[in-house]
Amino acid sequence: MPARSIAIVGAGIGGLTAALALAKAGCAVTVLERATALEEAGAGVQLAANATRCLQALGVYERVAEQAVVPTAFAVLDGRRGTRLAGGPMGVAAEARFGGPFLVIHRADLQSALLDAVSERPAITLRLGHALESFTHDSAGVTLKLRHAGAEASLAADALIGADGLRSVVRGGLHPSAAPSFRHRAAWRATVPVEALPARLTDPVTRLWLGPGAHLVSYPVKAGRAINLVAVTPDEREAHGWSEAGPREELLAHYRGWCDDARALLGSPERWLRWALFDLDPLPRWGEGPVTLLGDAAHAMPPFLAQGAAQAIEDALVLAREIEGAPDIPAALRRYEAARLARTARVQRAARGMDRIYHLSGPARIARDLVMRTQSENAVLERYRWIYDWRA
């Protein structure tokens, strides 16, 4: 049987991982990316054991780990007082508990490692500057209408995978009414060299400060050379994009009265970038015929469980498992969707729940903090064993 031809739209984390998994499964893969160059974008990424096991299975974990950091601990802190609410060991302890390492890495470094692996696979072709405009499908496969360098182009494939993110063109062709949902929050991101921060804030610890209506996350990236910061605040501006400049004074106003350590982190970056947070309501189905979705295109979620990239990586392995050797591509895609729909919807709902828990105020915040202080060191991680224990 000749190799199945698979077209993937989108060269983000999900699309590149899917390309590697499908190539490993014996497919000929073409990755189509509308950008003419893959530039550094996005913030840090947390990869829990459910994701790193997948990277190990694909043979790319070691190159990803080169620019990553293995946190030795995590801490949840009161944003105003700076006191500890919860926390516990990570590192070898978490790896032993969940059967895989936990990493933190800058998104650009993760994408670069995956790109390097893609470039070594003869079965994968990456076409930059190719924007999908529309597609049709029939019993013979899929025909994609593209635009490249201002001219029309086309591509035929046995299957089409929409890994083209929140504003997915593929999803738009399958589910025209499935619009992203605005979360009325913005995430502000910055990366700071460790030399610019107090030493007490540059150790390999993932920190989460919780305060009324806002929170702040910090952890090391770039093999420990920098600290990634993400601050989440209320916001009613729906402009979408990774690169909206955010005035530092506006951000700091949300954190008046916060503790010295949080303010030290927030005041360090010269430049902040702001993006509006959106997600998707869980879809009742993803694809039809030889077309399906993957990653944010299928199940965009708020970042409050740090599972967006991990769920896309999981998708990739399950997709390849179902397609490998399958005589019927549409049936294989329906099996993939059946294996993923309930899990990703559960993670989406849990992430929305954490949005509420993180941003409580008044008596509800006091009660939350009291509960957290009484938990054991392992309770926070054990609460999400159902996420971290997943195997392909």
C-alpha positions in Angstrom: 0.0 0.0 0.0 1.5 3.4 -0.9 2.0 5.8 2.0 -1.0 7.8 3.0 -0.7 11.5 2.1 -1.8 13.7 5.0 -2.1 17.5 4.9 -1.7 19.3 8.1 -2.7 23.0 8.3 -0.7 24.8 10.9 3.0 24.5 12.0 2.5 25.2 15.7 3.2 22.7 18.5 0.2 20.5 17.6 0.9 20.5 13.9 4.6 19.7 14.1 4.0 17.0 16.7 1.3 15.5 14.5 3.7 15.5 11.5 6.3 13.6 13.5 3.8 11.1 14.8 2.2 10.5 11.4 5.6 10.2 9.7 6.6 7.6 12.3 3.4 5.8 11.4 4.4 5.6 7.8 2.5 8.5 6.3 3.7 11.1 3.8 3.0 14.5 5.5 2.8 18.0 4.1 2.6 20.8 6.7 1.1 24.0 5.4 1.8 27.2 7.3 0.4 30.6 6.4 3.4 32.5 7.9 6.4 33.0 5.7 8.8 32.5 8.6 8.3 30.8 12.0 9.3 33.5 14.4 9.6 33.5 18.2 6.2 34.0 19.6 4.2 33.0 22.6 5.1 32.5 26.2 6.4 29.7 28.3 4.9 26.3 28.1 4.5 23.8 31.0 4.8 20.2 29.9 3.5 17.7 32.4 4.1 14.0 32.4 1.3 13.2 30.0 3.0 15.4 27.4 6.7 14.4 28.0 5.8 10.7 27.7 4.5 11.5 24.2 7.7 13.3 23.3 9.7 10.4 24.6 7.7 8.0 22.4 8.4 10.2 19.4 12.2 10.3 20.1 12.3 14.1 20.6 12.3 14.4 24.3 16.1 14.8 24.7 16.3 17.7 22.3 13.4 19.4 23.9 14.9 19.0 27.3 18.1 20.7 26.3 16.5 24.2 26.5 14.0 23.3 29.2 14.1 23.3 33.0 12.9 20.6 35.4 11.3 22.4 38.3 12.4 21.1 41.7 9.2 22.4 43.4 6.0 24.4 42.9 4.6 27.0 45.3 1.2 28.7 45.4 1.4 32.0 47.2 -0.9 34.7 48.5 -0.4 37.6 46.1 -0.9 40.3 48.7 0.9 38.9 51.7 3.5 36.7 49.9 2.8 33.8 52.2 2.7 30.2 51.1 -0.7 28.7 50.5 0.3 25.3 49.0 3.2 23.6 47.3 5.4 20.6 47.1 8.3 18.8 45.5 8.5 18.3 41.7 11.6 17.0 39.9 12.4 13.3 40.5 9.6 13.0 43.1 6.9 14.1 40.6 8.4 12.0 37.8 8.3 8.9 40.0 4.7 9.6 41.0 3.4 10.1 37.5 5.8 8.1 35.4 7.2 11.0 33.4 9.2 14.2 33.8 7.6 17.7 34.2 9.3 20.4 32.1 9.0 24.2 31.6 10.2 25.7 28.4 9.8 28.7 26.2 7.4 28.0 23.4 9.9 29.2 20.8 12.4 26.6 22.0 9.8 23.8 22.0 8.8 24.8 18.4 12.5 25.0 17.4 13.2 21.5 18.7 10.2 20.1 16.9 11.2 21.9 13.7 14.7 20.4 13.9 13.2 16.9 14.2 10.8 17.6 11.3 13.7 18.7 9.1 15.3 15.3 9.6 12.3 13.3 8.4 12.2 12.8 4.6 8.5 11.9 4.9 7.6 15.5 6.0 7.4 18.5 3.8 7.0 21.9 5.4 5.6 24.7 3.2 5.7 28.1 4.6 3.7 31.0 3.2 0.8 28.7 2.2 -2.5 29.9 3.5 -5.6 27.6 3.3 -8.5 29.3 1.8 -11.0 26.4 1.5 -11.3 22.7 1.0 -13.6 20.1 -0.4 -13.7 16.4 0.1 -15.2 13.3 -1.4 -14.6 9.5 -1.4 -11.2 10.0 -3.1 -9.8 12.4 -0.4 -9.4 16.1 0.1 -8.6 19.0 -2.2 -7.2 22.1 -0.6 -7.3 25.5 -2.2 -4.3 27.6 -1.1 -2.8 31.0 -1.6 1.0 31.3 -1.9 2.9 34.4 -2.8 -0.3 36.0 -4.0 -1.2 33.2 -6.4 -3.7 30.4 -6.1 -2.4 26.8 -5.6 -4.0 23.5 -4.7 -3.0 20.3 -3.0 -4.7 16.9 -3.0 -4.3 14.5 0.0 -5.9 11.5 1.6 -6.7 13.4 4.7 -6.7 16.9 6.1 -5.8 17.8 9.7 -6.7 21.2 11.0 -4.1 22.2 13.5 -4.5 25.9 12.7 -5.3 27.2 16.1 -8.1 29.2 17.7 -9.1 31.0 14.5 -9.0 27.7 12.5 -9.9 27.9 8.8 -10.5 24.2 8.8 -12.9 24.4 11.8 -14.7 27.3 10.0 -15.3 25.0 7.1 -16.6 22.2 9.3 -18.4 24.2 12.0 -19.2 27.8 10.8 -21.0 28.7 14.0 -18.3 27.5 16.5 -16.9 30.9 17.4 -14.2 31.4 20.1 -15.5 32.5 23.4 -14.0 35.6 25.0 -13.0 35.0 28.7 -12.9 38.7 29.6 -9.3 38.4 30.7 -5.9 39.3 29.3 -2.6 37.5 29.7 0.5 39.7 29.8 3.8 37.9 29.0 7.4 38.8 29.4 10.7 37.1 29.7 13.4 38.5 32.0 17.1 37.5 32.2 17.9 36.0 35.6 20.6 38.6 36.2 17.9 41.3 36.4 16.1 39.6 39.3 16.8 38.8 42.9 18.4 35.4 43.3 15.5 34.2 45.5 13.2 34.4 42.5 15.4 32.7 39.9 15.6 29.2 41.4 14.0 26.2 39.5 10.6 26.7 41.1 7.2 27.2 39.5 5.4 30.0 41.4 1.7 31.0 41.3 0.6 34.1 43.1 -3.2 34.4 43.6 -5.0 37.6 44.3 -8.4 39.1 43.9 -9.3 39.2 40.2 -5.7 38.5 39.0 -2.8 36.1 39.3 0.8 35.9 38.3 2.9 32.9 37.3 6.7 32.6 37.1 9.1 29.9 36.2 12.6 29.5 34.5 13.0 28.9 30.8 15.9 29.0 28.4 17.8 26.3 30.3 17.5 28.5 33.4 18.9 31.7 31.8 15.6 33.6 32.0 12.3 33.7 33.9 9.0 33.5 32.1 6.3 35.7 33.5 2.5 35.5 32.8 0.2 38.0 34.5 -3.6 37.5 34.0 -5.9 40.4 34.6 -9.5 41.4 33.9 -9.8 43.0 30.4 -12.7 43.8 28.0 -10.6 44.3 24.9 -11.1 41.5 22.4 -8.2 42.2 20.0 -6.7 38.9 19.2 -2.9 38.3 18.8 0.3 37.4 20.5 2.0 40.7 20.0 -0.1 43.5 21.3 2.1 45.8 23.3 0.9 46.3 26.9 1.9 49.4 28.9 3.7 48.4 32.1 1.9 51.1 34.1 -1.5 49.7 33.1 -0.4 46.2 34.2 1.1 47.4 37.5 -2.1 49.2 38.4 -3.8 45.8 38.6 -1.3 44.7 41.2 -1.4 47.6 43.7 -1.0 46.3 47.2 0.6 43.0 46.1 3.7 41.7 47.9 7.2 42.8 47.2 8.3 39.7 45.4 5.4 39.8 43.0 5.9 43.5 42.4 9.6 43.0 41.8 8.9 40.5 39.1 6.2 42.7 37.5 8.4 45.7 37.5 11.4 44.1 35.9 10.5 43.7 32.2 11.1 46.7 29.9 8.4 45.4 27.6 5.1 43.5 28.1 3.0 41.9 25.5 -0.7 41.4 26.1 -3.2 39.0 24.5 -6.9 38.6 25.1 -7.9 35.1 26.3 -10.4 33.0 24.3 -11.4 29.4 24.4 -14.0 27.2 22.7 -17.1 25.5 24.0 -16.6 21.7 23.7 -17.6 20.6 20.3 -20.1 17.7 19.9 -17.9 16.4 17.0 -14.7 17.5 15.3 -14.6 16.3 11.7 -16.3 14.6 8.8 -15.1 12.3 6.1 -11.3 12.6 5.7 -11.1 15.8 7.7 -10.6 16.4 11.4 -9.2 18.9 13.9 -6.3 18.8 16.4 -5.2 21.0 19.3 -6.6 24.5 19.8 -8.6 24.2 16.5 -10.6 21.4 18.2 -10.5 22.3 21.9 -8.9 25.7 22.7 -8.9 26.1 26.5 -7.9 28.8 29.1 -4.3 28.4 30.3 -5.2 27.8 33.9 -4.3 24.1 33.9 -1.2 24.6 31.6 -2.6 21.8 29.3 -3.2 23.5 26.0 0.1 22.3 24.4 -0.1 18.9 26.2 -3.5 18.1 24.9 -2.4 18.9 21.3 0.6 16.6 21.8 -1.7 13.8 23.1 -4.0 14.4 20.1 -1.0 13.8 17.7 -0.1 10.4 19.1 -3.7 9.1 19.2 -4.3 10.4 15.6 -1.2 8.6 14.3 -2.1 5.4 16.2 -5.5 5.3 14.6 -4.3 6.1 11.1 -1.3 3.7 11.0 -2.2 0.9 8.7 -5.9 1.8 8.6 -7.6 0.9 5.3 -10.4 3.4 5.8 -9.1 6.9 6.7 -12.5 8.4 7.6 -13.2 5.6 10.0 -9.8 6.0 11.5 -10.4 9.7 12.1 -13.8 9.0 13.8 -12.0 6.5 16.1 -9.4 9.2 16.9 -12.2 11.7 17.7 -14.1 9.2 19.8 -10.9 8.6 21.8 -10.3 12.3 22.4 -13.6 14.1 22.6 -14.6 13.3 26.2 -11.1 13.8 27.6 -10.4 17.2 26.0 -13.9 18.4 26.9 -13.2 17.5 30.5 -9.9 19.3 30.5 -11.6 22.4 28.9 -14.2 22.4 31.6 -11.6 21.9 34.4 -9.6 24.8 33.0 -12.6 27.1 33.1 -13.2 26.0 36.7 -9.7 27.0 37.6 -10.4 30.4 36.1 -13.1 30.9 38.7 -11.0 29.5 41.6 -7.9 31.5 40.8 -9.7 34.9 40.7 -12.0 34.7 43.7 -12.3 37.7 45.9 -13.9 38.6 49.3 -15.0 35.8 51.6 -14.8 33.1 48.8 -11.1 33.9 48.4 -10.5 33.7 52.1 -12.2 30.3 52.2 -10.2 29.0 49.2 -6.9 30.1 50.9 -7.9 28.4 54.1 -8.6 25.1 52.3 -5.3 25.3 50.4 -3.3 25.8 53.6 -4.7 22.7 55.1 -3.9 20.4 52.1 -1.0 18.0 52.1 2.0 18.7 49.8 0.9 16.1 47.3 -2.8 17.1 47.2 -2.6 19.7 44.5 -0.9 17.4 42.0 -2.9 14.4 43.0 -6.1 16.3 42.2 -5.0 16.1 38.6 -3.7 12.6 38.4 -6.4 11.9 35.9 -4.6 14.4 33.6 -1.0 13.5 34.3 -1.4 9.7 34.3 -2.8 9.5 30.7 -1.1 7.1 28.3 -1.5 6.9 24.6 
